[in-house]
Amino acid sequence: MWIISLLVAVIMIVIDQCTKLWAVAKLKPIGSTPVIDGFLNLTFVENHGVAFGMLHGKKWLILCMVAVIVAILVYYFVKLPKTKEYHYVRGAMTLILAGAVGNVMDRMMRGYVVDFLEFAFVDFPVFNMADIYIVVGVILLAILMLFVIQEEPKKKEDCVWKK
């Protein structure tokens, strides 16, 4: 089971890295090009921070934070019950893990994360495939934790009072 998740994560990381290599080769020289006029642009951005450019220039702090997050994900991945609803939790965690690793690879290789997808119709930061994995994974995990996975009620033990 974990091997399938690992293979899926590797495939997702490869897709992320290939799209970023393409962006560096094709978009960096031109900056931006519309895909769907007024809706989606391909725009090259060097992101030296995390989400929305936070922690700009704090590469080692970001890498330490991601290492802790990855360690927590791997720990819970292994410790979660083997029931059906937790397979979906593992899927969400796989998305988050693939996104985190994809962006860390950029930071290690380039010193920044390559972002290139831009919604032209709204003022929203430019993002990449790894960011999509993380956002979808977090949303899925939140939905599962809030609405799907139910803890079984604990059995109430009869209380016997001693005199």
N, C-alpha and C positions, 0 to 999 in steps of 0.2 A: 504494500500500500504506500509506504513512504517513498519507494523507488519511483512509482508513478508520479507522485508530487514533485520529486526531485527532477525527473525528466521534463515535466511540464515547466517547472521553474527555469531549467536550463534553456529550453526552447524559447520561453518568453524573454530571457536575458539576451539570447542571440538575436531575436527580432529587435529588441530595444537597441542593442549595440549596432546592428546593421543599419537601422534607420538613422542613428546618430552619425555613423560614418558617412552615410549618404548626405546628411545635412551639412556636415563639415566640408565635404567635397563639392557639393552643388550649391548650397545656400549661402555659405560663408562669403564667397566672392560677390554674390549679388545682393545679399541682405534679406530680401523678401520678394515673394511672388504670390499673386492670388491664385487660389484653387477654385473656389466658388466665390465669385465677386460679391463683396459685401457680407460674406458669411465666414469663409475660412481662408486664411493665408498661411503660407509656409514662410516663417520668419526666423532667421538664425539669431539666437541669443546665447551669450555665455553667462550662465548663472553661477555666481560665486558664493551664493548662499543656499538656503533651503527653500521651503515653500514661500512664495511671494517675495523672495530675495532676503528673507530674514537671516540673521547671523552671517551677513556678507563678510567674506574674508576670514572666517573662523573655521578653516578647513579641519584642523585637528580636533576641535570641539565637536564638529559635525561628525567626523569619523568615529569618535568615541561614543557619541550618542547612538549612531547607527549600529555600532558593534553591540551595545547593550540591548537595543531593540531586537537585533537578529538573535542574540543569545536567548532572550525571553521568548521569542517566537519558536525557536527550535526546542526549548525546554517544554513549552506548552504543547507543541506539536506532538512530542513523544508522550507526554503525560495525559493527554485528553482521552476520555473513554472511547472505546472502539464502536460506538453506536452510530446509526445512520446519520442523525442530525449533526454529529461531530465531524463526519466526513466533509460536510459543507463548511464547517468552521476551519478545517484543515485546508480546504480549497481557498477560502478567503485569506488565510495566513500564507498560503503559497503565493498568492497574488502580491501581498504586501512584501514578502521576502524577495520575490523576483524584482519588484520595483526598487526596493532598497539596495539590493546588490547591483542592479543596473546603474543606478545613480552614483553609488560608491565607486564603481569601476571608472566612471568618468572623472570623479574627483582625484582618484589615484593616478590615472593615465594623463589627464589634461590639466588638472588643477581647477577645473570648473565642470559644471554639468551642461551638456548641450540641450537646449530647448529649441523647438522649431514649429510647434503647432500653435496657431493663434486664431481665436475667434474674433473676426473683424467687426461683428455686430454689437459687441459688448466690451467694456473696458475690463479685461481679465488677463492675468499674466500668461505669457507664452509657456508652453509645457511640452512634455515628451511622452513616449509610450510608458516609461517606468512610472511617471506621475499618474498616468491613467490606471496602471495596475494597482498602485497604492490607494488611490481614491476609491476605485471600485471595490477593492478588498476591504477597506475600512468601512464603507457603507454596507457591504454585505455582512461583515462581521457584526456591525451594530444592529442590523435588522435581525440577524440570527440570535444574538444575545438578548435583545429586547422582546422579540415576539415569537420566536420559534422554540428555543431551548427552554424547557421548563424544569426546574428542580422538583424532584419528588418531595412531597411534604414529609417532614420528619414525623415519625411515629411518636405520639405522646405516650409517655410511660405513666402509668397510674402512680400517683403520688401517695405513698403510704406514710402517714404521720405516726411517729412513735411517741408514745406518752412516757 
